[in-house]
Amino acid sequence: MRSFSYVGLRQYLLALGDEFRELDVLVFESPSRYYQVCLHQLQDLERLTTKAIFNVDC
């Protein structure tokens, strides 16, 4: 499991390039508010808040 900021997650997805098809991400907005999303393309990231910690099972 790796943790990213919004910018870090964006860079990670760009580095994956063609390998990125689908990715489950845990979004932690605060210690008591979190949720899971599935990203299918880089544009899906734009719908998420930039003020969170993003955990990815790599």
C-alpha distance matrix in Angstrom:
0.0 3.8 6.8 10.1 13.7 15.7 17.3 14.2 12.7 16.2 16.5 13.4 15.0 18.3 17.2 16.1 19.7 21.1 18.0 16.6 18.1 15.9 12.4 11.2 10.1 10.1 12.8 13.6 17.2 18.1 17.2 19.3 18.7 15.7 15.6 13.8 15.2 15.4 16.3 18.9 20.1 19.7 22.4 20.4 18.5 21.9 22.2 19.5 20.1 19.5 19.3 15.9 12.3 10.1 6.5 5.5 4.2 5.8
3.8 0.0 3.8 6.7 10.4 12.7 13.9 10.6 9.7 13.4 13.4 10.6 12.8 15.9 14.8 14.5 18.0 20.1 17.4 15.9 17.9 16.1 12.6 12.0 10.1 10.4 12.0 12.8 16.0 17.1 16.9 19.4 18.6 15.7 15.9 14.5 15.4 15.7 15.8 18.5 19.1 17.9 20.7 19.1 16.7 19.8 20.7 17.8 18.1 16.9 16.9 13.8 10.1 8.2 5.5 5.3 6.3 6.7
6.8 3.8 0.0 3.8 7.1 9.9 11.4 8.7 8.3 12.1 12.6 10.8 13.0 15.9 15.6 15.9 19.0 21.4 19.2 17.2 19.2 17.2 13.6 12.6 9.7 9.3 9.8 10.0 12.8 14.0 14.2 17.0 16.1 13.6 14.4 13.7 14.7 15.7 15.6 18.7 19.0 17.4 19.6 18.0 15.1 17.8 18.6 15.4 15.1 13.7 13.3 10.3 6.6 5.5 4.4 6.4 8.9 10.0
10.1 6.7 3.8 0.0 3.8 6.4 7.7 5.2 5.3 8.8 9.6 8.6 10.9 13.4 13.6 14.5 17.3 20.0 18.4 16.2 18.4 16.8 13.5 13.2 10.2 10.4 9.8 10.5 12.4 14.3 15.5 18.2 16.7 14.4 15.0 14.4 14.6 15.5 14.6 17.6 17.2 15.0 17.0 15.9 12.6 15.0 16.3 13.3 12.8 10.8 11.1 8.8 5.9 5.1 6.3 8.0 11.2 11.7
13.7 10.4 7.1 3.8 0.0 3.8 5.4 5.0 6.0 8.5 9.8 10.3 12.2 14.1 15.1 16.4 18.6 21.6 20.6 18.0 20.2 18.6 15.6 15.3 11.9 11.8 10.0 10.3 11.1 13.2 15.2 17.8 16.1 14.4 15.4 15.4 15.3 16.6 15.5 18.6 17.6 14.9 16.3 15.5 11.8 13.3 14.7 11.7 10.4 7.7 7.9 6.7 5.3 6.2 9.0 11.1 14.6 15.2
15.7 12.7 9.9 6.4 3.8 0.0 3.8 5.5 5.3 6.2 8.7 9.9 10.7 12.4 14.3 15.6 17.1 20.0 19.5 16.5 18.5 17.1 14.5 14.6 11.5 12.1 9.9 11.1 11.3 14.3 16.9 18.9 16.5 14.7 15.0 14.8 13.9 15.0 13.3 16.2 14.9 11.9 12.8 12.2 8.5 9.6 11.4 8.7 8.0 5.3 7.3 7.0 7.1 7.0 10.4 11.9 15.7 16.3
17.3 13.9 11.4 7.7 5.4 3.8 0.0 3.8 5.5 5.1 6.2 8.6 10.0 10.6 12.3 14.4 15.7 19.0 18.9 16.5 19.0 18.3 16.1 17.0 14.3 15.3 13.6 14.7 15.0 17.7 20.2 22.5 20.3 18.4 18.7 18.2 17.0 17.5 15.2 17.5 15.5 12.1 13.4 13.9 10.2 11.0 13.7 11.8 11.2 8.0 10.2 10.5 10.3 10.1 12.9 13.8 17.3 17.2
14.2 10.6 8.7 5.2 5.0 5.5 3.8 0.0 3.8 5.4 5.1 6.1 8.7 9.8 10.4 12.4 14.5 17.8 17.1 15.1 17.9 17.2 14.8 15.6 13.1 14.3 13.4 14.5 15.7 18.0 19.9 22.4 20.6 18.3 18.6 17.7 16.9 17.1 15.1 17.4 15.9 12.9 15.0 15.1 11.7 13.5 15.9 13.7 13.4 10.6 12.1 11.3 9.8 9.0 10.9 11.4 14.5 14.0
12.7 9.7 8.3 5.3 6.0 5.3 5.5 3.8 0.0 3.8 5.4 4.9 6.2 8.6 9.7 10.6 12.7 15.6 14.6 12.1 14.5 13.6 11.1 12.0 9.8 11.6 11.1 13.2 14.7 17.5 19.3 21.3 19.1 16.4 16.0 14.6 13.4 13.3 11.3 13.8 12.5 10.0 12.4 12.0 8.8 11.4 13.5 11.4 12.1 10.3 12.2 10.8 9.3 7.2 8.9 8.8 12.1 11.9
16.2 13.4 12.1 8.8 8.5 6.2 5.1 5.4 3.8 0.0 3.8 5.4 5.2 6.2 8.6 10.0 11.0 14.1 14.1 11.5 14.0 13.8 12.2 13.9 12.1 14.4 13.6 15.9 16.8 20.0 22.2 24.0 21.5 18.9 18.2 16.7 14.8 14.2 11.4 13.1 10.9 7.6 9.9 10.6 7.6 9.5 12.5 11.4 12.4 10.5 13.3 12.8 12.2 10.4 12.4 12.0 15.2 14.6
16.5 13.4 12.6 9.6 9.8 8.7 6.2 5.1 5.4 3.8 0.0 3.8 5.5 5.0 6.1 8.7 10.0 13.6 13.6 12.0 15.2 15.6 14.1 16.1 14.6 16.9 16.4 18.4 19.6 22.4 24.4 26.6 24.3 21.8 21.3 19.6 17.9 17.1 14.3 15.6 13.3 10.2 12.9 14.0 11.3 13.2 16.3 15.1 15.8 13.5 15.9 15.4 14.2 12.5 14.0 13.2 15.9 14.5
13.4 10.6 10.8 8.6 10.3 9.9 8.6 6.1 4.9 5.4 3.8 0.0 3.8 5.4 5.1 6.3 8.9 12.1 11.2 9.7 13.0 13.2 11.4 13.6 12.5 15.0 15.4 17.6 19.5 22.1 23.6 25.8 23.6 20.7 20.0 17.9 16.4 15.3 12.9 14.2 12.7 10.4 13.7 14.2 11.8 14.5 17.1 15.7 16.8 14.9 17.1 15.7 13.8 11.4 11.8 10.3 12.5 10.8
15.0 12.8 13.0 10.9 12.2 10.7 10.0 8.7 6.2 5.2 5.5 3.8 0.0 3.8 5.4 5.1 6.6 9.4 8.9 6.7 9.8 10.3 9.3 12.1 11.7 14.8 15.3 18.2 20.0 23.0 24.6 26.3 23.8 20.7 19.3 16.9 14.7 13.0 10.1 10.8 9.0 7.0 10.6 11.2 9.7 12.6 15.1 14.4 16.3 15.1 17.7 16.4 15.1 12.2 12.8 10.8 13.0 11.6
18.3 15.9 15.9 13.4 14.1 12.4 10.6 9.8 8.6 6.2 5.0 5.4 3.8 0.0 3.8 5.4 5.3 8.8 9.7 8.4 11.6 13.1 12.8 15.8 15.4 18.4 18.6 21.3 22.7 25.8 27.7 29.5 26.9 24.0 22.7 20.4 18.1 16.3 13.0 13.0 10.4 7.9 11.2 12.9 11.5 13.6 16.7 16.5 18.2 16.6 19.6 18.9 17.8 15.4 16.3 14.5 16.6 14.8
17.2 14.8 15.6 13.6 15.1 14.3 12.3 10.4 9.7 8.6 6.1 5.1 5.4 3.8 0.0 3.8 5.4 8.9 9.0 9.0 12.7 14.3 13.7 16.7 16.5 19.5 20.1 22.6 24.4 27.1 28.6 30.7 28.5 25.4 24.3 21.9 20.0 18.1 15.2 15.3 13.2 11.3 14.8 16.2 14.7 17.1 20.0 19.4 20.9 19.0 21.6 20.5 18.8 16.3 16.6 14.4 15.9 13.3
16.1 14.5 15.9 14.5 16.4 15.6 14.4 12.4 10.6 10.0 8.7 6.3 5.1 5.4 3.8 0.0 3.8 6.3 5.3 5.6 9.3 11.2 11.1 14.4 15.0 18.3 19.5 22.4 24.5 27.4 28.6 30.4 28.1 24.7 23.2 20.3 18.3 15.9 13.2 12.9 11.5 10.6 14.4 15.3 14.4 17.3 19.8 19.4 21.4 20.1 22.7 21.1 19.3 16.2 15.9 13.1 14.0 11.4
19.7 18.0 19.0 17.3 18.6 17.1 15.7 14.5 12.7 11.0 10.0 8.9 6.6 5.3 5.4 3.8 0.0 3.8 5.4 5.9 9.1 11.8 12.7 16.3 17.1 20.7 21.6 24.7 26.5 29.6 31.1 32.7 30.1 26.8 25.0 22.1 19.6 16.9 13.8 12.5 10.4 9.7 13.2 14.9 14.6 17.0 19.7 20.0 22.3 21.2 24.1 23.0 21.7 18.7 18.9 16.2 17.2 14.9
21.1 20.1 21.4 20.0 21.6 20.0 19.0 17.8 15.6 14.1 13.6 12.1 9.4 8.8 8.9 6.3 3.8 0.0 3.8 5.4 7.4 10.9 12.8 16.6 18.2 21.9 23.2 26.5 28.5 31.7 33.1 34.4 31.7 28.2 26.0 22.8 20.0 16.9 14.0 11.9 10.4 11.0 14.3 15.7 16.3 18.8 21.0 21.7 24.4 23.8 26.8 25.4 24.1 20.8 20.6 17.6 18.1 15.9
18.0 17.4 19.2 18.4 20.6 19.5 18.9 17.1 14.6 14.1 13.6 11.2 8.9 9.7 9.0 5.3 5.4 3.8 0.0 3.8 6.2 9.1 10.5 14.2 16.0 19.7 21.5 24.8 27.2 30.1 31.1 32.4 29.9 26.4 24.2 20.8 18.5 15.3 13.0 11.5 11.0 11.9 15.5 16.0 16.3 19.4 21.3 21.4 24.0 23.5 26.1 24.3 22.6 19.1 18.3 14.9 14.9 12.5
16.6 15.9 17.2 16.2 18.0 16.5 16.5 15.1 12.1 11.5 12.0 9.7 6.7 8.4 9.0 5.6 5.9 5.4 3.8 0.0 3.8 6.1 7.4 11.2 12.9 16.6 18.2 21.6 23.8 26.9 28.1 29.2 26.6 23.1 20.8 17.5 14.9 11.8 9.3 8.0 7.6 8.6 12.2 12.3 12.7 15.9 17.6 17.7 20.5 20.2 22.9 21.1 19.7 16.2 15.7 12.6 13.3 11.7
18.1 17.9 19.2 18.4 20.2 18.5 19.0 17.9 14.5 14.0 15.2 13.0 9.8 11.6 12.7 9.3 9.1 7.4 6.2 3.8 0.0 3.8 6.9 10.5 13.0 16.8 18.6 22.2 24.4 27.5 28.7 29.4 26.6 23.0 20.2 16.7 13.8 10.3 8.2 5.8 6.8 9.4 12.2 11.7 13.2 16.3 17.3 17.8 21.0 21.5 24.2 22.3 21.1 17.5 17.0 13.9 14.3 13.4
15.9 16.1 17.2 16.8 18.6 17.1 18.3 17.2 13.6 13.8 15.6 13.2 10.3 13.1 14.3 11.2 11.8 10.9 9.1 6.1 3.8 0.0 3.8 6.9 9.8 13.5 15.5 19.2 21.5 24.5 25.6 26.0 23.2 19.5 16.6 13.0 10.3 6.7 5.6 4.5 7.1 9.7 12.1 10.5 11.8 15.2 15.6 15.7 18.9 19.8 22.1 19.9 18.7 15.0 14.3 11.5 11.9 12.1
12.4 12.6 13.6 13.5 15.6 14.5 16.1 14.8 11.1 12.2 14.1 11.4 9.3 12.8 13.7 11.1 12.7 12.8 10.5 7.4 6.9 3.8 0.0 3.8 6.3 10.0 12.3 15.8 18.4 21.2 22.1 22.7 20.2 16.5 13.9 10.4 8.3 5.5 5.1 6.6 8.8 10.1 12.7 10.6 10.8 14.5 14.7 13.9 16.8 17.4 19.3 16.8 15.3 11.5 10.6 7.7 8.6 9.3
11.2 12.0 12.6 13.2 15.3 14.6 17.0 15.6 12.0 13.9 16.1 13.6 12.1 15.8 16.7 14.4 16.3 16.6 14.2 11.2 10.5 6.9 3.8 0.0 3.8 6.9 9.7 13.1 16.0 18.5 19.1 19.5 17.0 13.2 10.5 6.9 5.8 4.4 6.4 9.0 11.5 12.6 14.6 11.7 11.6 15.2 14.6 13.2 15.8 16.9 18.2 15.2 13.7 10.0 8.8 6.7 7.6 9.9
10.1 10.1 9.7 10.2 11.9 11.5 14.3 13.1 9.8 12.1 14.6 12.5 11.7 15.4 16.5 15.0 17.1 18.2 16.0 12.9 13.0 9.8 6.3 3.8 0.0 3.8 6.2 9.6 12.5 15.0 15.8 16.5 14.1 10.4 8.4 5.6 5.4 6.1 7.4 10.8 12.5 12.6 14.2 11.4 10.1 13.6 13.0 10.8 12.7 13.7 14.6 11.5 9.9 6.4 5.7 5.1 7.7 10.3
10.1 10.4 9.3 10.4 11.8 12.1 15.3 14.3 11.6 14.4 16.9 15.0 14.8 18.4 19.5 18.3 20.7 21.9 19.7 16.6 16.8 13.5 10.0 6.9 3.8 0.0 3.8 6.4 9.7 11.8 12.2 12.8 10.7 7.0 5.8 4.4 6.5 8.8 10.7 14.3 15.9 15.7 17.0 13.9 12.3 15.2 14.1 11.2 12.3 13.4 13.3 9.8 8.2 5.7 5.0 6.6 9.0 12.2
12.8 12.0 9.8 9.8 10.0 9.9 13.6 13.4 11.1 13.6 16.4 15.4 15.3 18.6 20.1 19.5 21.6 23.2 21.5 18.2 18.6 15.5 12.3 9.7 6.2 3.8 0.0 3.8 6.3 9.0 10.5 11.3 8.5 5.4 5.4 6.0 7.4 10.4 11.5 15.3 16.3 15.5 16.1 13.1 11.0 13.2 11.9 8.5 8.8 10.1 9.7 6.4 6.0 4.8 6.6 9.1 12.2 15.0
13.6 12.8 10.0 10.5 10.3 11.1 14.7 14.5 13.2 15.9 18.4 17.6 18.2 21.3 22.6 22.4 24.7 26.5 24.8 21.6 22.2 19.2 15.8 13.1 9.6 6.4 3.8 0.0 3.8 5.5 6.8 8.2 6.2 4.4 6.8 8.8 11.0 14.1 15.3 19.1 20.0 18.9 19.4 16.6 14.1 15.8 14.6 10.9 9.9 10.7 8.9 5.4 5.1 6.3 7.9 11.3 14.2 17.1
17.2 16.0 12.8 12.4 11.1 11.3 15.0 15.7 14.7 16.8 19.6 19.5 20.0 22.7 24.4 24.5 26.5 28.5 27.2 23.8 24.4 21.5 18.4 16.0 12.5 9.7 6.3 3.8 0.0 3.8 7.1 8.0 5.6 5.8 8.5 11.2 12.8 16.2 17.0 20.8 21.3 19.8 19.6 17.0 14.5 15.3 13.8 10.2 8.1 9.2 6.7 4.6 6.6 8.8 11.3 14.7 17.8 20.5
18.1 17.1 14.0 14.3 13.2 14.3 17.7 18.0 17.5 20.0 22.4 22.1 23.0 25.8 27.1 27.4 29.6 31.7 30.1 26.9 27.5 24.5 21.2 18.5 15.0 11.8 9.0 5.5 3.8 0.0 3.8 5.4 5.0 6.8 10.4 13.5 15.8 19.2 20.4 24.2 24.8 23.4 23.4 20.8 18.2 19.1 17.6 14.0 11.7 12.5 9.3 7.4 8.5 11.2 12.9 16.6 19.2 22.1
17.2 16.9 14.2 15.5 15.2 16.9 20.2 19.9 19.3 22.2 24.4 23.6 24.6 27.7 28.6 28.6 31.1 33.1 31.1 28.1 28.7 25.6 22.1 19.1 15.8 12.2 10.5 6.8 7.1 3.8 0.0 3.8 5.8 7.4 11.1 14.0 17.0 20.3 22.0 25.8 26.8 25.7 26.1 23.3 20.8 22.1 20.6 17.0 15.2 15.8 12.8 10.3 10.2 12.5 13.1 16.7 18.8 21.9
19.3 19.4 17.0 18.2 17.8 18.9 22.5 22.4 21.3 24.0 26.6 25.8 26.3 29.5 30.7 30.4 32.7 34.4 32.4 29.2 29.4 26.0 22.7 19.5 16.5 12.8 11.3 8.2 8.0 5.4 3.8 0.0 3.8 6.6 10.0 13.5 16.6 20.2 22.2 25.9 27.3 26.5 26.5 23.4 21.5 22.6 20.5 17.2 15.7 17.2 14.4 12.2 12.6 14.4 15.1 18.4 20.3 23.7
18.7 18.6 16.1 16.7 16.1 16.5 20.3 20.6 19.1 21.5 24.3 23.6 23.8 26.9 28.5 28.1 30.1 31.7 29.9 26.6 26.6 23.2 20.2 17.0 14.1 10.7 8.5 6.2 5.6 5.0 5.8 3.8 0.0 3.8 7.1 10.7 13.4 17.1 19.1 22.7 24.0 23.3 23.1 19.9 18.1 19.1 16.9 13.7 12.5 14.5 12.3 10.0 11.1 12.4 13.6 16.8 19.1 22.4
15.7 15.7 13.6 14.4 14.4 14.7 18.4 18.3 16.4 18.9 21.8 20.7 20.7 24.0 25.4 24.7 26.8 28.2 26.4 23.1 23.0 19.5 16.5 13.2 10.4 7.0 5.4 4.4 5.8 6.8 7.4 6.6 3.8 0.0 3.8 7.1 10.0 13.6 15.7 19.4 20.9 20.4 20.5 17.2 15.6 17.2 15.1 11.9 11.6 13.6 12.1 9.1 9.4 9.7 10.5 13.3 15.6 18.9
15.6 15.9 14.4 15.0 15.4 15.0 18.7 18.6 16.0 18.2 21.3 20.0 19.3 22.7 24.3 23.2 25.0 26.0 24.2 20.8 20.2 16.6 13.9 10.5 8.4 5.8 5.4 6.8 8.5 10.4 11.1 10.0 7.1 3.8 0.0 3.8 6.7 10.4 12.9 16.4 18.3 18.4 18.5 14.9 14.0 15.9 13.6 10.9 11.8 14.3 13.8 10.8 11.0 10.0 10.5 12.4 14.4 17.8
13.8 14.5 13.7 14.4 15.4 14.8 18.2 17.7 14.6 16.7 19.6 17.9 16.9 20.4 21.9 20.3 22.1 22.8 20.8 17.5 16.7 13.0 10.4 6.9 5.6 4.4 6.0 8.8 11.2 13.5 14.0 13.5 10.7 7.1 3.8 0.0 3.8 7.0 9.9 13.2 15.5 16.1 16.7 13.1 12.6 15.2 13.2 11.1 12.9 15.1 15.3 12.3 11.8 9.5 9.4 10.1 11.8 15.1
15.2 15.4 14.7 14.6 15.3 13.9 17.0 16.9 13.4 14.8 17.9 16.4 14.7 18.1 20.0 18.3 19.6 20.0 18.5 14.9 13.8 10.3 8.3 5.8 5.4 6.5 7.4 11.0 12.8 15.8 17.0 16.6 13.4 10.0 6.7 3.8 0.0 3.8 6.4 9.7 12.0 12.9 13.2 9.6 9.7 12.5 10.6 9.3 12.1 14.3 15.5 13.0 12.9 10.1 10.6 10.5 12.5 15.1
15.4 15.7 15.7 15.5 16.6 15.0 17.5 17.1 13.3 14.2 17.1 15.3 13.0 16.3 18.1 15.9 16.9 16.9 15.3 11.8 10.3 6.7 5.5 4.4 6.1 8.8 10.4 14.1 16.2 19.2 20.3 20.2 17.1 13.6 10.4 7.0 3.8 0.0 3.8 6.4 9.3 11.0 12.0 8.6 9.6 12.8 11.7 11.2 14.4 16.2 18.0 15.6 15.1 11.8 11.8 10.5 12.0 13.9
16.3 15.8 15.6 14.6 15.5 13.3 15.2 15.1 11.3 11.4 14.3 12.9 10.1 13.0 15.2 13.2 13.8 14.0 13.0 9.3 8.2 5.6 5.1 6.4 7.4 10.7 11.5 15.3 17.0 20.4 22.0 22.2 19.1 15.7 12.9 9.9 6.4 3.8 0.0 3.8 5.7 7.3 8.5 5.7 7.0 10.3 10.1 10.2 13.6 14.9 17.4 15.5 15.2 11.9 12.5 10.9 12.9 14.0
18.9 18.5 18.7 17.6 18.6 16.2 17.5 17.4 13.8 13.1 15.6 14.2 10.8 13.0 15.3 12.9 12.5 11.9 11.5 8.0 5.8 4.5 6.6 9.0 10.8 14.3 15.3 19.1 20.8 24.2 25.8 25.9 22.7 19.4 16.4 13.2 9.7 6.4 3.8 0.0 3.8 7.1 8.4 6.8 9.1 12.0 12.2 13.2 16.8 18.0 20.7 19.1 18.8 15.4 15.9 13.8 15.2 15.7
20.1 19.1 19.0 17.2 17.6 14.9 15.5 15.9 12.5 10.9 13.3 12.7 9.0 10.4 13.2 11.5 10.4 10.4 11.0 7.6 6.8 7.1 8.8 11.5 12.5 15.9 16.3 20.0 21.3 24.8 26.8 27.3 24.0 20.9 18.3 15.5 12.0 9.3 5.7 3.8 0.0 3.8 5.5 5.6 7.7 10.1 11.3 12.8 16.1 16.8 20.0 18.9 18.9 15.8 16.8 14.9 16.8 16.7
19.7 17.9 17.4 15.0 14.9 11.9 12.1 12.9 10.0 7.6 10.2 10.4 7.0 7.9 11.3 10.6 9.7 11.0 11.9 8.6 9.4 9.7 10.1 12.6 12.6 15.7 15.5 18.9 19.8 23.4 25.7 26.5 23.3 20.4 18.4 16.1 12.9 11.0 7.3 7.1 3.8 0.0 3.8 5.4 5.7 7.8 10.2 11.2 14.1 14.1 17.5 16.9 16.9 14.3 15.9 14.5 17.0 16.8
22.4 20.7 19.6 17.0 16.3 12.8 13.4 15.0 12.4 9.9 12.9 13.7 10.6 11.2 14.8 14.4 13.2 14.3 15.5 12.2 12.2 12.1 12.7 14.6 14.2 17.0 16.1 19.4 19.6 23.4 26.1 26.5 23.1 20.5 18.5 16.7 13.2 12.0 8.5 8.4 5.5 3.8 0.0 3.8 5.3 5.5 7.7 9.9 12.9 13.5 17.1 17.1 18.0 15.7 17.9 17.0 19.8 20.0
20.4 19.1 18.0 15.9 15.5 12.2 13.9 15.1 12.0 10.6 14.0 14.2 11.2 12.9 16.2 15.3 14.9 15.7 16.0 12.3 11.7 10.5 10.6 11.7 11.4 13.9 13.1 16.6 17.0 20.8 23.3 23.4 19.9 17.2 14.9 13.1 9.6 8.6 5.7 6.8 5.6 5.4 3.8 0.0 3.8 5.4 5.7 7.6 11.2 12.5 15.7 15.1 16.0 13.6 15.6 15.0 17.7 18.6
18.5 16.7 15.1 12.6 11.8 8.5 10.2 11.7 8.8 7.6 11.3 11.8 9.7 11.5 14.7 14.4 14.6 16.3 16.3 12.7 13.2 11.8 10.8 11.6 10.1 12.3 11.0 14.1 14.5 18.2 20.8 21.5 18.1 15.6 14.0 12.6 9.7 9.6 7.0 9.1 7.7 5.7 5.3 3.8 0.0 3.8 5.4 5.6 8.5 9.2 12.4 11.9 12.8 10.7 13.2 13.1 16.4 17.2
21.9 19.8 17.8 15.0 13.3 9.6 11.0 13.5 11.4 9.5 13.2 14.5 12.6 13.6 17.1 17.3 17.0 18.8 19.4 15.9 16.3 15.2 14.5 15.2 13.6 15.2 13.2 15.8 15.3 19.1 22.1 22.6 19.1 17.2 15.9 15.2 12.5 12.8 10.3 12.0 10.1 7.8 5.5 5.4 3.8 0.0 3.8 5.5 7.8 8.5 12.2 12.8 14.5 13.3 16.3 16.7 20.0 20.9
22.2 20.7 18.6 16.3 14.7 11.4 13.7 15.9 13.5 12.5 16.3 17.1 15.1 16.7 20.0 19.8 19.7 21.0 21.3 17.6 17.3 15.6 14.7 14.6 13.0 14.1 11.9 14.6 13.8 17.6 20.6 20.5 16.9 15.1 13.6 13.2 10.6 11.7 10.1 12.2 11.3 10.2 7.7 5.7 5.4 3.8 0.0 3.8 6.8 9.2 12.1 12.4 14.6 13.4 16.4 17.0 20.3 21.8
19.5 17.8 15.4 13.3 11.7 8.7 11.8 13.7 11.4 11.4 15.1 15.7 14.4 16.5 19.4 19.4 20.0 21.7 21.4 17.7 17.8 15.7 13.9 13.2 10.8 11.2 8.5 10.9 10.2 14.0 17.0 17.2 13.7 11.9 10.9 11.1 9.3 11.2 10.2 13.2 12.8 11.2 9.9 7.6 5.6 5.5 3.8 0.0 3.8 6.5 8.9 8.7 10.9 10.1 13.3 14.5 18.0 19.8
20.1 18.1 15.1 12.8 10.4 8.0 11.2 13.4 12.1 12.4 15.8 16.8 16.3 18.2 20.9 21.4 22.3 24.4 24.0 20.5 21.0 18.9 16.8 15.8 12.7 12.3 8.8 9.9 8.1 11.7 15.2 15.7 12.5 11.6 11.8 12.9 12.1 14.4 13.6 16.8 16.1 14.1 12.9 11.2 8.5 7.8 6.8 3.8 0.0 3.8 5.5 6.4 9.5 10.1 13.7 15.8 19.4 21.3
19.5 16.9 13.7 10.8 7.7 5.3 8.0 10.6 10.3 10.5 13.5 14.9 15.1 16.6 19.0 20.1 21.2 23.8 23.5 20.2 21.5 19.8 17.4 16.9 13.7 13.4 10.1 10.7 9.2 12.5 15.8 17.2 14.5 13.6 14.3 15.1 14.3 16.2 14.9 18.0 16.8 14.1 13.5 12.5 9.2 8.5 9.2 6.5 3.8 0.0 3.8 5.8 8.5 9.6 13.4 15.6 19.3 20.7
19.3 16.9 13.3 11.1 7.9 7.3 10.2 12.1 12.2 13.3 15.9 17.1 17.7 19.6 21.6 22.7 24.1 26.8 26.1 22.9 24.2 22.1 19.3 18.2 14.6 13.3 9.7 8.9 6.7 9.3 12.8 14.4 12.3 12.1 13.8 15.3 15.5 18.0 17.4 20.7 20.0 17.5 17.1 15.7 12.4 12.2 12.1 8.9 5.5 3.8 0.0 3.8 7.2 9.6 13.3 16.2 19.8 21.5
15.9 13.8 10.3 8.8 6.7 7.0 10.5 11.3 10.8 12.8 15.4 15.7 16.4 18.9 20.5 21.1 23.0 25.4 24.3 21.1 22.3 19.9 16.8 15.2 11.5 9.8 6.4 5.4 4.6 7.4 10.3 12.2 10.0 9.1 10.8 12.3 13.0 15.6 15.5 19.1 18.9 16.9 17.1 15.1 11.9 12.8 12.4 8.7 6.4 5.8 3.8 0.0 3.8 6.3 9.7 12.9 16.4 18.4
12.3 10.1 6.6 5.9 5.3 7.1 10.3 9.8 9.3 12.2 14.2 13.8 15.1 17.8 18.8 19.3 21.7 24.1 22.6 19.7 21.1 18.7 15.3 13.7 9.9 8.2 6.0 5.1 6.6 8.5 10.2 12.6 11.1 9.4 11.0 11.8 12.9 15.1 15.2 18.8 18.9 16.9 18.0 16.0 12.8 14.5 14.6 10.9 9.5 8.5 7.2 3.8 0.0 3.8 6.6 10.0 13.3 15.3
10.1 8.2 5.5 5.1 6.2 7.0 10.1 9.0 7.2 10.4 12.5 11.4 12.2 15.4 16.3 16.2 18.7 20.8 19.1 16.2 17.5 15.0 11.5 10.0 6.4 5.7 4.8 6.3 8.8 11.2 12.5 14.4 12.4 9.7 10.0 9.5 10.1 11.8 11.9 15.4 15.8 14.3 15.7 13.6 10.7 13.3 13.4 10.1 10.1 9.6 9.6 6.3 3.8 0.0 3.8 6.6 10.2 12.1
6.5 5.5 4.4 6.3 9.0 10.4 12.9 10.9 8.9 12.4 14.0 11.8 12.8 16.3 16.6 15.9 18.9 20.6 18.3 15.7 17.0 14.3 10.6 8.8 5.7 5.0 6.6 7.9 11.3 12.9 13.1 15.1 13.6 10.5 10.5 9.4 10.6 11.8 12.5 15.9 16.8 15.9 17.9 15.6 13.2 16.3 16.4 13.3 13.7 13.4 13.3 9.7 6.6 3.8 0.0 3.8 6.8 9.2
5.5 5.3 6.4 8.0 11.1 11.9 13.8 11.4 8.8 12.0 13.2 10.3 10.8 14.5 14.4 13.1 16.2 17.6 14.9 12.6 13.9 11.5 7.7 6.7 5.1 6.6 9.1 11.3 14.7 16.6 16.7 18.4 16.8 13.3 12.4 10.1 10.5 10.5 10.9 13.8 14.9 14.5 17.0 15.0 13.1 16.7 17.0 14.5 15.8 15.6 16.2 12.9 10.0 6.6 3.8 0.0 3.8 5.9
4.2 6.3 8.9 11.2 14.6 15.7 17.3 14.5 12.1 15.2 15.9 12.5 13.0 16.6 15.9 14.0 17.2 18.1 14.9 13.3 14.3 11.9 8.6 7.6 7.7 9.0 12.2 14.2 17.8 19.2 18.8 20.3 19.1 15.6 14.4 11.8 12.5 12.0 12.9 15.2 16.8 17.0 19.8 17.7 16.4 20.0 20.3 18.0 19.4 19.3 19.8 16.4 13.3 10.2 6.8 3.8 0.0 3.8
5.8 6.7 10.0 11.7 15.2 16.3 17.2 14.0 11.9 14.6 14.5 10.8 11.6 14.8 13.3 11.4 14.9 15.9 12.5 11.7 13.4 12.1 9.3 9.9 10.3 12.2 15.0 17.1 20.5 22.1 21.9 23.7 22.4 18.9 17.8 15.1 15.1 13.9 14.0 15.7 16.7 16.8 20.0 18.6 17.2 20.9 21.8 19.8 21.3 20.7 21.5 18.4 15.3 12.1 9.2 5.9 3.8 0.0
